[in-house]
Amino acid sequence: MKVRQLKEVIMEHFGTTNWSEFSSRFWRDSDKIPDFHGQPDHQLKFKLPYYASEHPLIPSIEEINRVMDENPMHPFNWDIYGNPSGMRRHNVCRIGPCLIKRDGVKQSALVHEVENMLYLQEHSKVRTAKVYAFFSDSKRYYLVTEFLEGKMLLDGFEPLDKPTRDIISSKLAEQLQLLRATPSPGYYGRVNGQPFDPMFPGMETNFRNFYGLFYHYDDLLTAMYRGAEVRMALCTRDNYLEEQVKFLTDFKPILGATKDPKPVLTFRDIKRANMLLNSVRDSSGNIVDWTVTLVDWHMLEWLPGWAQAVCIEWHYAQSKKPNILHHMKILLESLGDDSTKECDFLFDGGRVGYYIC
């Protein structure tokens, strides 16, 4: 495939050949994603407010906002977006047996998260916190779930001895296997027959349209390739760099040769801040087992099998700590597919401006 000139790419998506104007429009338009409520065919596949058939007493909006503002919870020094404490830090709190998250109604993350969690609870055996309620006022969404005791792997993993770390890595691997075993609907996109969002990394162009659904692997790769053209244009100016041209030239030949492109559920945000570990103790208080639960489910899509491996490498491969690299190795081996070529290619892609995580 012949690589297009950079000016041709930015003209198609942004109506200009001026790089500075293109760059300004890209970052400006990324904050003007189509109105969430203006996509009835794509979003909110359940009615608001949502309440589970069984749930504890749900705090009022007034109580939630008071606790959020007076005593915000910094879950293990990270917020629900994986950012260090400080950014968006008044978005999470605990009230009794409930963990509560809130976000503006113009944001999609909480809606994605509750949809994904409800889907998993119905269709998958992967472990999640129970969803108790989801509702809104004129300004914010509120998600109420079961509060899970435990420590994030970010803090609780490295102090443990190697046999225990290996057990925990294996427990996490089991959760990924259960996730991937969720029956596939035969398309690439979000759960409940929904397309990828305009800001999905790896496909984002001008943020005006949703992407998919894709029922054919080559159609998915075409959308990703178009996203790669735009992302790489941001990382240069007059034209693509030599290594970017090579990446775009190799994009479809390498990814198109994958052995099994079947869509599987993929947890993209697989950093250690989104993994909760807890010990299981016997009647004497001795630790006899461990559980691992994935949290923060807003980045979940039906993607090719290699995508999970790419996201694992993206979050762990740059570590210089042997125990973290060994943890990564256990996770990769558990996926059952050899995605070395795809991982090598897309991990290098991050160096030239392209990523999917």
N, C-alpha and C positions, 0 to 999 in steps of 0.2 A: 504494500500500500504506500503510495506516495504521500509524504508529509506535506500538509498545506502550509503556506506562508502564514506567519503570525498575524499579519494585518488582515488577511482573509478571514481568519478565525474570529478576531475581535469585531470585525465589521459585521459578521453574521449575527453575533449574539448581542452586541452593544451599539451597533450603528455608527461606529467611528473607527478610524485607522490610527488615531492618536493614542499612544500607549498611556500617557498620563491621564487622559480623559477616561479611557477604558478602566484603568486601575481605580480611579475615583468612583466611577459608576459601580464597579463590582462591589466595593466595600460599602457604598451607600445602599445599593439595592439588597445587600444581604440582610439589612434591617427592615426591608419592606416585603417580607414573605407574604404570599396571598393570605387574606384573612382566614383564620382557622375555621370560623363559623360559616364562611362562604364556600365551603367545600362539602356539602351535605353527602355527596356520593363517596367521599373519601374518608371522612372523619366522623368521630363520635358514633360508633356503632352500637351504643347503648344509650338509654335515656338518662338525663340528669333530673333530679339527683339519683344516685345509685346507692342502695343499701343492701348488704348481704342478708340472706335469710336469717342468719344468726350472727349477732355481734354484741359486744359490750356496749355500755352507755357511750354514745358519741358526744364529745364535747360540743358546745355551741360555737358558732363562729366568733362571737365576742370573747369567749374564754380562750379559744385558740389564738386569736390575735394578741390578746393580753399576754399570754405565756410566751408567744413567739417574740414579742417586743421586749419583755422584761427578762426573760431567761431562755434565750435561744440555745438550742442544743447544737454543738459542733460535733457531729458524729466522728469521733476519732480524729479530730482536727481537720476534717474534710467536709465540704458541703455536698449537696445532692448532685452537683455537677462535677465532683472530683477536684474542685478548686480548693486551695488552702484556705483556712478560716480567714474571714475578712470579706471576701467577695460573696454576696448573696447570703450572708451568714444568718439572717433572720428568716430562713425558709424551712427550718426543721425544728421540731420540738417533741418532747414526750409528755403525755398526760395519761397517767395511770397505765393501763395495758396497751395503750395506743401510741404508735409513731405517726406523726402528722407532718405532711409536707404541704407547702403552699407555693403558688406561683401565679404570675399575672395571666389573665385570660387571653392575652395575645401570644402567650408562649405555648409550645406544643409538647414539651417534655413530659409533664405530668399526665396529659391525656394519653400519650404514647405508653407511658409506664403502666397506667391502670388497664388499658386495653391489653397490653402484653401479658400482664399478670393474670388477668381474668382468662385470657386464652390458654395460658399454660395450665392454670388450675383445672380447666375443662378437658384439655387435649393432651397433656404431657404429664409425666411422672417426676419431672424435675422439682426440686424443693424450692418453694417461695414462701414469703410471708403471706398470711391471709389478708385479703382485701376486705375491709369492713364497710367503707363508705367513700363516695366521691361526689362532691357537690361544689357549688360556686356561689359567689355573690356578684355584684356588678363589676368587681375589680379583679378577683382572684379565684383560682381553683384550689380546692383542698382535697388532699388524698389522705385517708385514714387507714392504716394497716396495723397488723399485729406487730408489737414491739418484740424483736428477737434479741435475747441476751447473747453476749459473746464479744469477741474482739475481732477487729479487722486484721486480715493477714498483713496489712501494711505495718502494724505494730506488733502483732503477736506471733509472727512466723519465725523470724530469724533467731530469737532467743532460745528456741526449742532445740533439742538434740536431733541428729540426723534421722534416726529411725522414726521419730515422731513427725518430723517434717515430711518424710517420704509417705507416711500414712495420710497426712493431710493433703499432700499433692494428689495421692491416689483417690482420696474422697472427692476432691474437686474434679478430677478426671472422670469419675463416675457421673457427676452431675452434667458434665459436658456431653457424655455419651447418652444420657437420658434425654438431654435437650435435642441432640441430633437424631434421636430415634423417634421424635415426634412425627406422626404421619404427615408426609409432604402433600400440599395441595397441587403441586405441579407447576407453580409459577415462581418468579422472583419478584419480591416486593415485601410489603408489610403484612401482618396478620389480618385476618378477616377480609381478604381480597382487596387490600388497599395498596396504592402505589407508593414508591419512594417519595419522600418529601423533597421540595425544591433545594433544601440545604444539605441533602445527603452527600457526605464527602465521597469524592470519586465520580460523581455525576453532575455536580453543581455547575451550571453555566451562568445564566443571568437571573436565576431565582424566580422566574415567572411561571414555571410549569412544574407539575408533578411528573415523575418518571415511571413508566410502566402502567399497568402490570406487564411483565415480560414472560412469555410462555416459551420462548426459544433462547437458548444460551447465547447465540450470536447477537440477538437483539440487545441483550444485557451488555455484552462486550462493546457493542457500538455506542451505547449510552455512556459507558465508562470511558471509552476512548474520547468521546467529545468532551467529557469532563476533564480528562487529562490534558487535552489541547488548551483549555482555558486556564487550568491551574498552573500549567507550565509557562503560559504567557505572562502570568503574574510574577514569575521568578526571573524574568529577563526583560529586554526592552525592544530592540529593533527587530530581532528575529530569534528563533529558537537556538539554543546552544547546541554544540555538536552532540553532547551526551543526551540532550533532550530529544533530538532528532532520532538518535539510535533507539531510545526508549519507545518513542511513538512508532517507529518502524517495526520493532519487535513485539509490540503490545499484543496484537491479535495472533500472530504465529505462536507465541509462547503460551498465552492464556487460552487460546483456542485449542491447544493440544492436550488440555487437561483430560485425564482418564475418565473421570466420573463427575460431570457438572451438575448432578442432581441437586435441586434446592434443598438445603437443610437450615433449620433455625440456627442463627449465628448471634452470639452475645459479643458485640464488638467492643464494649467498654470493659475489657477483662483485666483491668488493673487490680492490684491487691487491695486498694481502698474499697473495692466493690465485692469483696469476699469476706464473709463473716464466719469465723470458726468458733466452735464451742465444744467443750469436753463433755463426755458422757461418763457419769460416775456410778459405781455400785453403792449398795447400802452402807458400806464402810467409808465411802468418800473417795475410794480409789478410782483413778481414771482408767476406764476399760475400753473407751473408743472415742472417736471424734466425729463431729458433723461439720460440713461446710455448706454454706448457703450463699448463693449469688444474690446481690441486692442492686438496686438502681437499674431497672429493666427498660429504660426508655430507648436504648440503642439495641434493638432486636429486630432482625429481618430474615427473610428467606433468601439465602445467598448460596453460591457454589460452595462445595465442601472445603475448598482450599482457603476460603475467606477467614474461617476461624483460626487456622494455623497462621495466616498472615497477621491477624490481630494479636495473637499470642506473641509472635516474634516482635511485633511493633512495640509492645509494652515491656518486653523482658530482654531482648537480645542485646541491647546496649549496656546491660548491667555488667559490672566488673566483678561481681560477687559470685563465687562458684556455687553457693547454695541456691541462689536465684536462677542461675543458668541450669542447674540440675532440676529445679522445679519446672522450668520451661520445658526441658527435655521430656519429663514425665507427661506433661500435658500434651505435647505434640505427639508423642507415641500413642497416647490414648485415642487419638482421633481415627486411627485405623487406616488412613490414607497417607501416601508419600506426597507431600505438597512442597518438596524441596525447591523445585524449579520455580513454582509460582511465588514462594516466599522469597527466594533470592532475588527474583525479578522485581517484585513489588516493594521489598525492603530497600533495594537500590533506588526504586522509584521515589521514595521519600527524600532521597538526596537531590533529586532533580525537580522536586516540587509536587509530587503526586502521592496521595495516601487515601486509604479507605476507612481508617479508624478514627 
